[in-house]
Amino acid sequence: MADSPRETAQLLLEWSKGDRTALDRLMPLVYEELRQLAGRYMAAEPPGHTLQTTALIHEAYLRLIDQKEAPQNRAHFFAIAAQSMRRILLDRARTRHAAKRGGVSPKTSLEEAELPSQEQAEELVALDQALRALEAVDPRKSQVVELRYFGGLSVDEAAEVLGVAPINGYAGLEAG
Protein backbone atom coordinates (compact mmCIF):
# COMPACT_ATOMS: atom_id res chain seq x y z
CA MET A 1 0.00 0.00 0.00
CA ALA A 2 1.45 3.36 -1.01
CA ASP A 3 2.15 6.07 1.53
CA SER A 4 -0.39 8.86 1.07
CA PRO A 5 1.02 12.04 2.67
CA ARG A 6 -2.47 13.32 3.48
CA GLU A 7 -3.59 10.06 5.07
CA THR A 8 -0.28 9.73 6.92
CA ALA A 9 -0.62 13.26 8.30
CA GLN A 10 -4.21 12.55 9.37
CA LEU A 11 -3.22 9.34 11.17
CA LEU A 12 -0.32 11.09 12.91
CA LEU A 13 -2.74 13.79 14.05
CA GLU A 14 -5.17 11.17 15.38
CA TRP A 15 -2.31 9.40 17.15
CA SER A 16 -1.19 12.68 18.75
CA LYS A 17 -4.74 13.18 20.03
CA GLY A 18 -4.61 9.85 21.84
CA ASP A 19 -6.03 7.44 19.25
CA ARG A 20 -3.75 4.44 19.84
CA THR A 21 -5.28 2.58 16.88
CA ALA A 22 -4.03 5.24 14.46
CA LEU A 23 -0.54 3.70 14.57
CA ASP A 24 -1.99 0.34 13.54
CA ARG A 25 -3.62 1.98 10.53
CA LEU A 26 -0.47 3.98 9.77
CA MET A 27 1.93 1.04 9.63
CA PRO A 28 0.64 -0.49 6.36
CA LEU A 29 1.02 2.91 4.70
CA VAL A 30 4.66 3.37 5.70
CA TYR A 31 5.79 -0.26 5.94
CA GLU A 32 7.78 -0.30 2.69
CA GLU A 33 9.75 2.80 3.69
CA LEU A 34 10.41 1.29 7.13
CA ARG A 35 11.58 -1.86 5.36
CA GLN A 36 14.03 0.19 3.28
CA LEU A 37 15.25 1.98 6.40
CA ALA A 38 15.70 -1.31 8.24
CA GLY A 39 17.44 -2.73 5.18
CA ARG A 40 20.05 0.04 5.33
CA TYR A 41 20.75 -0.81 8.95
CA MET A 42 20.85 -4.53 8.32
CA ALA A 43 23.25 -4.11 5.38
CA ALA A 44 25.81 -2.86 7.88
CA GLU A 45 25.41 -5.96 10.04
CA PRO A 46 27.89 -8.80 9.50
CA PRO A 47 26.86 -11.96 7.63
CA GLY A 48 25.19 -14.51 9.85
CA HIS A 49 23.46 -12.07 12.18
CA THR A 50 20.28 -13.48 13.67
CA LEU A 51 18.01 -10.46 13.49
CA GLN A 52 16.02 -10.20 10.26
CA THR A 53 14.77 -6.98 8.66
CA THR A 54 11.14 -7.81 9.44
CA ALA A 55 11.98 -8.50 13.09
CA LEU A 56 13.77 -5.15 13.33
CA ILE A 57 10.69 -3.37 11.94
CA HIS A 58 8.40 -5.20 14.36
CA GLU A 59 10.63 -4.43 17.33
CA ALA A 60 10.70 -0.76 16.30
CA TYR A 61 6.89 -0.85 16.04
CA LEU A 62 6.64 -2.14 19.61
CA ARG A 63 8.83 0.74 20.75
CA LEU A 64 6.71 3.23 18.78
CA ILE A 65 3.60 1.98 20.57
CA ASP A 66 5.25 2.80 23.89
CA GLN A 67 6.14 6.36 22.81
CA LYS A 68 4.79 8.89 25.28
CA GLU A 69 4.57 11.54 22.59
CA ALA A 70 3.30 10.97 19.05
CA PRO A 71 5.43 12.23 16.15
CA GLN A 72 4.55 15.71 14.95
CA ASN A 73 4.83 14.92 11.24
CA ARG A 74 5.92 12.31 8.73
CA ALA A 75 9.63 13.19 8.89
CA HIS A 76 9.53 13.14 12.69
CA PHE A 77 7.87 9.68 12.57
CA PHE A 78 10.69 8.29 10.42
CA ALA A 79 13.30 9.94 12.63
CA ILE A 80 11.83 8.22 15.69
CA ALA A 81 11.60 4.91 13.84
CA ALA A 82 15.24 5.22 12.72
CA GLN A 83 16.36 6.05 16.23
CA SER A 84 14.45 3.05 17.57
CA MET A 85 16.10 0.74 15.03
CA ARG A 86 19.53 2.11 15.88
CA ARG A 87 18.92 1.56 19.58
CA ILE A 88 17.71 -1.99 18.99
CA LEU A 89 20.89 -2.83 17.08
CA LEU A 90 22.99 -1.00 19.65
CA ASP A 91 21.39 -2.98 22.50
CA ARG A 92 22.19 -6.20 20.64
CA ALA A 93 25.78 -5.05 20.07
CA ARG A 94 26.19 -4.17 23.75
CA THR A 95 24.88 -7.60 24.72
CA ARG A 96 27.42 -9.26 22.41
CA HIS A 97 30.15 -6.98 23.76
CA ALA A 98 29.21 -7.78 27.37
CA ALA A 99 29.25 -11.50 26.58
CA LYS A 100 32.82 -11.18 25.32
CA ARG A 101 33.77 -9.43 28.56
CA GLY A 102 32.35 -12.23 30.71
CA GLY A 103 28.74 -11.09 30.89
CA VAL A 104 25.91 -13.56 31.09
CA SER A 105 25.03 -14.90 27.66
CA PRO A 106 21.40 -15.59 26.90
CA LYS A 107 20.46 -19.12 25.86
CA THR A 108 20.17 -19.51 22.11
CA SER A 109 19.01 -22.25 19.82
CA LEU A 110 21.45 -24.06 17.57
CA GLU A 111 20.20 -22.06 14.57
CA GLU A 112 21.02 -18.81 16.38
CA ALA A 113 24.43 -19.97 17.58
CA GLU A 114 26.33 -18.26 14.77
CA LEU A 115 27.12 -14.89 16.31
CA PRO A 116 27.80 -11.69 14.42
CA SER A 117 31.32 -10.33 14.43
CA GLN A 118 32.54 -9.06 17.78
CA GLU A 119 34.46 -6.39 15.92
CA GLN A 120 31.19 -5.10 14.38
CA ALA A 121 29.59 -4.95 17.85
CA GLU A 122 32.55 -3.00 19.22
CA GLU A 123 32.40 -0.56 16.30
CA LEU A 124 28.70 0.09 16.90
CA VAL A 125 29.31 0.70 20.61
CA ALA A 126 32.24 3.01 19.76
CA LEU A 127 30.05 4.90 17.28
CA ASP A 128 27.39 5.38 19.94
CA GLN A 129 30.04 6.69 22.36
CA ALA A 130 31.27 9.13 19.70
CA LEU A 131 27.72 10.36 19.09
CA ARG A 132 27.25 10.87 22.83
CA ALA A 133 30.52 12.82 23.00
CA LEU A 134 29.42 14.98 20.07
CA GLU A 135 26.07 15.51 21.78
CA ALA A 136 27.86 16.83 24.88
CA VAL A 137 29.72 19.37 22.72
CA ASP A 138 27.01 20.19 20.18
CA PRO A 139 23.60 18.49 20.58
CA ARG A 140 22.28 19.82 17.26
CA LYS A 141 25.15 18.32 15.25
CA SER A 142 24.65 15.01 17.01
CA GLN A 143 20.97 15.08 16.03
CA VAL A 144 21.87 15.91 12.44
CA VAL A 145 24.26 12.94 12.24
CA GLU A 146 21.65 10.63 13.71
CA LEU A 147 18.88 11.81 11.40
CA ARG A 148 21.00 11.86 8.23
CA TYR A 149 23.23 8.82 8.74
CA PHE A 150 21.04 6.48 10.74
CA GLY A 151 17.63 7.78 9.76
CA GLY A 152 18.43 8.17 6.09
CA LEU A 153 16.60 11.50 6.06
CA SER A 154 17.36 14.11 3.43
CA VAL A 155 18.72 17.50 4.46
CA ASP A 156 15.24 19.01 4.08
CA GLU A 157 13.61 16.22 6.14
CA ALA A 158 16.24 16.52 8.89
CA ALA A 159 15.76 20.29 8.96
CA GLU A 160 11.99 19.77 9.25
CA VAL A 161 12.41 17.39 12.19
CA LEU A 162 14.76 19.86 13.91
CA GLY A 163 12.45 22.78 13.15
CA VAL A 164 15.11 24.75 11.28
CA ALA A 165 15.74 25.85 7.73
CA PRO A 166 18.49 24.06 5.81
CA ILE A 167 21.62 26.22 5.64
CA ASN A 168 23.93 25.72 2.66
CA GLY A 169 22.67 22.17 2.22
CA TYR A 170 23.03 21.20 5.88
CA ALA A 171 20.19 20.84 8.37
CA GLY A 172 20.75 23.09 11.34
CA LEU A 173 24.46 23.61 10.87
CA GLU A 174 25.90 27.08 10.63
CA ALA A 175 27.88 27.90 7.53
CA GLY A 176 31.65 27.98 7.78
BELWOHU-V821672 format. One record per residue. N is the residue number from 1. RES is the residue in one letter. SS is DSSP state (helix for helix, strand for strand, loop for the rest). PSI is psi in radians with two decimals (* if undefined). Layout:
BEGIN
n=(N	N)
res=(RES	RES)
ss=(SS	SS)
psi=(PSI	PSI)
END
This chain:
BEGIN
n=(1	2	3	4	5	6	7	8	9	10	11	12	13	14	15	16	17	18	19	20	21	22	23	24	25	26	27	28	29	30	31	32	33	34	35	36	37	38	39	40	41	42	43	44	45	46	47	48	49	50	51	52	53	54	55	56	57	58	59	60	61	62	63	64	65	66	67	68	69	70	71	72	73	74	75	76	77	78	79	80	81	82	83	84	85	86	87	88	89	90	91	92	93	94	95	96	97	98	99	100	101	102	103	104	105	106	107	108	109	110	111	112	113	114	115	116	117	118	119	120	121	122	123	124	125	126	127	128	129	130	131	132	133	134	135	136	137	138	139	140	141	142	143	144	145	146	147	148	149	150	151	152	153	154	155	156	157	158	159	160	161	162	163	164	165	166	167	168	169	170	171	172	173	174	175	176)
res=(M	A	D	S	P	R	E	T	A	Q	L	L	L	E	W	S	K	G	D	R	T	A	L	D	R	L	M	P	L	V	Y	E	E	L	R	Q	L	A	G	R	Y	M	A	A	E	P	P	G	H	T	L	Q	T	T	A	L	I	H	E	A	Y	L	R	L	I	D	Q	K	E	A	P	Q	N	R	A	H	F	F	A	I	A	A	Q	S	M	R	R	I	L	L	D	R	A	R	T	R	H	A	A	K	R	G	G	V	S	P	K	T	S	L	E	E	A	E	L	P	S	Q	E	Q	A	E	E	L	V	A	L	D	Q	A	L	R	A	L	E	A	V	D	P	R	K	S	Q	V	V	E	L	R	Y	F	G	G	L	S	V	D	E	A	A	E	V	L	G	V	A	P	I	N	G	Y	A	G	L	E	A	G)
ss=(loop	loop	loop	loop	helix	helix	helix	helix	helix	helix	helix	helix	helix	helix	helix	helix	loop	loop	loop	loop	helix	helix	helix	helix	helix	helix	helix	helix	helix	helix	helix	helix	helix	helix	helix	helix	helix	helix	helix	helix	helix	helix	helix	loop	loop	loop	loop	loop	loop	loop	loop	loop	helix	helix	helix	helix	helix	helix	helix	helix	helix	helix	helix	helix	helix	loop	loop	loop	loop	loop	loop	loop	loop	helix	helix	helix	helix	helix	helix	helix	helix	helix	helix	helix	helix	helix	helix	helix	helix	helix	helix	helix	helix	helix	helix	helix	helix	helix	helix	helix	loop	loop	loop	loop	loop	loop	loop	loop	loop	helix	helix	helix	loop	loop	loop	loop	loop	helix	helix	helix	helix	helix	helix	helix	helix	helix	helix	helix	helix	helix	helix	helix	helix	helix	helix	helix	helix	loop	helix	helix	helix	helix	helix	helix	helix	helix	helix	helix	helix	helix	loop	loop	loop	loop	helix	helix	helix	helix	helix	helix	helix	helix	loop	loop	loop	strand	strand	loop	loop	strand	strand	loop	loop	loop	loop	loop)
psi=(2.28	2.59	1.98	2.01	-0.68	-0.81	-0.69	-0.82	-0.72	-0.77	-0.65	-0.67	-0.79	-0.71	-0.72	-0.41	0.13	0.02	1.72	-0.35	-0.25	-0.64	-0.69	-0.65	-0.45	-0.67	-0.79	-0.49	-0.57	0.07	-0.78	-0.70	-0.66	-0.64	-0.72	-0.73	-0.84	-0.65	-0.66	-0.70	-0.80	-0.48	-0.47	-0.21	2.61	2.75	2.51	0.03	2.69	-0.26	2.23	2.80	-0.83	-0.71	-0.65	-0.74	-0.78	-0.69	-0.71	-0.68	-0.78	-0.62	-0.60	-0.67	-0.66	-0.02	2.34	-0.53	2.26	2.59	2.59	-0.47	-3.14	-0.81	-0.71	-0.69	-0.84	-0.54	-0.74	-0.73	-0.76	-0.74	-0.69	-0.79	-0.74	-0.75	-0.64	-0.86	-0.63	-0.75	-0.73	-0.72	-0.72	-0.67	-0.79	-0.72	-0.74	-0.65	-0.67	-0.57	0.26	0.15	2.95	2.20	2.37	2.67	2.42	2.73	2.95	-0.64	-0.53	0.01	-0.43	1.92	2.55	2.86	2.33	-0.60	-0.72	-0.75	-0.74	-0.67	-0.72	-0.72	-0.74	-0.68	-0.74	-0.71	-0.68	-0.71	-0.69	-0.67	-0.74	-0.69	-0.64	-0.57	-0.79	1.59	-0.66	-0.79	-0.64	-0.73	-0.71	-0.80	-0.80	-0.78	-0.74	-0.88	-0.92	-0.69	-0.29	0.31	2.61	2.98	-0.80	-0.72	-0.74	-0.73	-0.69	-0.77	-0.71	-0.19	0.58	2.90	2.48	2.40	2.05	0.71	0.07	2.36	1.93	0.20	2.37	2.59	2.61	*)
END
